Amino acid sequence: MSEQFTLTASNRSDLGKGASRRLRREADQVPAIIYGAGQPSVALSLTHKDILKALEHEAFFSSILSLVIEGKAEKAVLKDIQRHPSKPRILHMDFMRVSASEKLTMQVPLHLVGEETAVGVKQGGGAISKQLTELEIKCLPADLPEYIEVDINTLGLDETLHISHIKLPNGVELATPIEDDAHDHAVVSIITPKVAAEPEETEVAENAEVPKQQKDDAGNTEKDDA
């Protein structure tokens, strides 16, 4: 994996919603928790600006992280993140410890290869339609990929690539096996672009009668009734 992420955290003893609000407001810290690997859960706090910087990287969400807690490093993955609904603010984070001998279940991004050179795009003039952008997988921590490449170079116009077509890296398996076609979800398609219909012009009948003008006995001009 190309990215290595290290975050410094502190133990947090003051718990509860009120304490978490004060932590965010007064200390610019993010309340968090770490659990798993047969060890007790521990409440933590992390510096908000450090978290925002880490979140700029897509790989942060699918990497083995190093959490340095009171000087001691622990390997963990991000399992959940709670964001403020309207502000660029992180409210809470969940981390899970990893064990070298236990498989992880993670959501990993899908990266398409050949979006511009795919047969259906280059030769057929089609457009890419993405149905899935990430895939839930299971693997040992050492085999966790930063992302999974999906090659669509040979995908033709009006064709669809499904989960079963993806070549997974060594040591990686689907978190949920594909039991039948109904569970073999579409990942990406190349579709024929829709062309907007031109509005029909209203034609005037060539033989339509135009009202004639005539003068009455008084010399005034009047129109025939249509």
C-alpha positions in Angstrom: 0.0 0.0 0.0 1.4 3.4 -1.0 -0.1 5.5 1.8 0.9 5.3 5.4 -1.3 7.1 7.9 -0.3 7.9 11.5 -2.6 9.7 13.9 -1.8 10.8 17.5 -4.6 10.1 20.0 -5.1 10.6 23.7 -7.2 8.6 26.2 -10.5 10.3 27.1 -12.0 9.8 30.6 -14.7 12.5 30.5 -17.5 10.7 28.7 -21.1 11.6 27.7 -22.7 13.9 25.1 -21.9 17.1 27.1 -18.3 16.1 27.5 -18.0 15.4 23.8 -19.5 18.8 22.9 -17.0 20.6 25.1 -14.2 18.6 23.6 -15.1 19.7 20.1 -15.9 23.3 21.0 -13.2 24.1 23.5 -10.3 21.9 22.5 -10.9 21.4 18.8 -10.8 17.7 19.3 -12.7 14.8 17.8 -14.1 12.2 20.2 -13.5 8.6 19.1 -13.4 5.0 20.3 -11.2 2.0 19.5 -12.3 -1.6 20.0 -11.7 -5.1 18.8 -9.0 -7.8 18.8 -10.3 -9.1 22.1 -9.4 -6.0 24.0 -11.5 -3.5 25.9 -13.0 -0.5 24.1 -11.1 2.7 24.8 -12.4 6.3 24.4 -10.0 8.6 22.6 -9.7 12.1 21.3 -7.9 13.3 18.2 -7.0 16.7 16.8 -9.6 17.9 14.4 -7.2 19.5 11.9 -5.2 16.3 11.7 -8.3 14.3 10.9 -9.4 16.7 8.2 -6.0 16.5 6.5 -6.1 12.7 6.6 -9.6 12.6 5.1 -8.4 14.4 2.0 -6.9 11.1 0.9 -9.2 8.4 -0.5 -6.8 5.7 0.8 -7.4 6.7 4.4 -10.7 4.9 4.4 -9.3 1.6 3.3 -5.8 1.5 4.9 -4.3 0.0 8.0 -3.8 3.1 10.2 -1.3 3.6 13.0 -2.9 5.1 16.1 -0.3 6.3 18.6 -2.2 6.4 21.9 -0.3 7.9 24.8 2.9 7.0 23.0 2.0 3.4 22.1 1.2 2.5 18.5 -1.8 0.3 17.6 -2.9 -0.9 14.2 -6.5 -0.1 13.3 -8.9 0.6 10.5 -11.6 3.3 10.3 -15.0 1.6 10.7 -17.4 4.6 11.1 -17.3 8.4 10.9 -20.0 10.8 11.9 -20.0 14.2 10.2 -21.9 17.4 11.0 -24.9 17.7 8.6 -24.1 21.2 7.4 -20.6 22.1 8.6 -17.1 20.8 7.7 -16.9 19.2 11.1 -16.2 15.6 12.2 -18.3 14.7 15.2 -17.1 11.2 16.1 -15.0 8.3 14.8 -14.9 4.5 15.4 -11.7 2.6 14.9 -11.3 -1.2 15.1 -8.0 -2.8 16.1 -6.6 -5.3 13.6 -5.0 -8.7 14.2 -2.5 -10.1 11.6 -4.3 -13.5 11.8 -7.9 -12.3 11.6 -9.7 -11.3 8.3 -11.1 -7.8 7.9 -14.4 -6.9 6.2 -13.9 -3.5 4.5 -15.4 -1.3 1.8 -12.7 -0.6 -0.9 -13.0 1.9 -3.7 -13.2 0.7 -7.3 -11.0 2.5 -9.9 -12.1 2.1 -13.5 -9.3 1.6 -16.1 -10.1 2.5 -19.7 -13.0 5.0 -19.4 -11.8 6.9 -22.5 -10.5 3.9 -24.5 -13.3 1.4 -23.9 -14.6 -0.1 -27.1 -18.2 1.2 -26.4 -16.9 4.7 -25.8 -14.2 5.1 -28.4 -15.9 3.2 -31.2 -19.5 3.3 -30.2 -19.8 6.8 -28.8 -21.3 5.6 -25.6 -21.3 7.1 -22.1 -20.0 5.5 -18.9 -22.7 4.8 -16.3 -21.4 3.7 -12.9 -23.6 1.7 -10.6 -21.0 0.8 -7.9 -18.1 2.8 -6.7 -16.9 0.6 -3.9 -16.9 -3.1 -3.1 -17.2 -4.9 0.3 -14.3 -7.4 0.6 -12.8 -9.7 3.2 -9.0 -10.3 3.6 -6.2 -10.4 6.1 -4.7 -7.0 7.0 -1.6 -7.7 5.0 -3.6 -8.2 1.9 -5.9 -5.2 2.2 -5.8 -3.3 -1.1 -6.0 0.5 -1.2 -8.4 0.1 -4.2 -9.4 -2.4 -6.8 -8.9 -1.8 -10.5 -11.7 -2.6 -12.9 -10.6 -2.9 -16.5 -13.3 -1.9 -18.9 -11.3 -1.5 -22.1 -13.1 -4.4 -23.8 -16.6 -3.3 -22.7 -18.8 -2.6 -25.7 -21.8 -0.3 -26.3 -24.9 -1.4 -24.3 -22.8 -3.9 -22.3 -22.6 -4.2 -18.5 -19.8 -5.4 -16.3 -20.9 -7.2 -13.1 -19.2 -8.0 -9.8 -18.4 -11.5 -11.0 -16.3 -10.1 -13.8 -13.9 -8.3 -11.4 -10.5 -9.9 -10.9 -9.8 -9.6 -7.2 -6.2 -9.3 -5.9 -4.6 -12.4 -4.3 -5.8 -13.1 -0.8 -9.0 -11.0 -1.3 -12.5 -12.4 -1.5 -16.0 -10.9 -1.6 -17.5 -10.3 1.8 -20.8 -11.7 0.5 -20.5 -14.6 -2.0 -22.5 -14.3 -5.2 -25.2 -17.0 -4.9 -27.1 -16.3 -8.1 -27.6 -13.7 -10.8 -29.8 -11.6 -8.6 -26.8 -10.9 -6.3 -24.3 -10.4 -9.2 -24.9 -6.6 -9.1 -23.9 -4.3 -12.0 -20.8 -2.3 -11.6 -20.5 -0.2 -14.7 -22.3 0.0 -18.1 -21.7 1.8 -21.4 -24.9 3.2 -22.6 -26.1 4.9 -25.7 -26.5 8.7 -24.9 -30.0 9.9 -25.1 -30.6 12.5 -27.8 -33.1 15.2 -27.0 -36.0 15.3 -29.4 -36.3 18.4 -31.4 -39.6 20.3 -31.1 -41.9 19.7 -34.0 -42.6 22.8 -36.1 -46.2 23.8 -36.6 -46.9 23.8 -40.3 -49.3 26.2 -41.9 -51.6 24.5 -44.4 -50.7 25.6 -47.8 -54.3 25.9 -48.8 -55.5 27.7 -45.7 -57.9 30.4 -46.5 -57.0 34.0 -45.6 -60.0 36.1 -44.6 -60.9 38.5 -47.4 -61.5 42.1 -46.8 -64.5 43.8 -48.4 -66.3 47.1 -48.2 -69.8 47.5 -47.0 -72.2 49.9 -48.6 -70.9 52.7 -46.4 -67.4 52.2 -47.7 -66.1 50.7 -44.5 -63.7 47.8 -44.7 -64.9 44.6 -43.0 -63.6 41.0 -42.8 -65.5 37.9 -43.9 -66.4 35.6 -41.0 -63.7 32.9 -40.7 
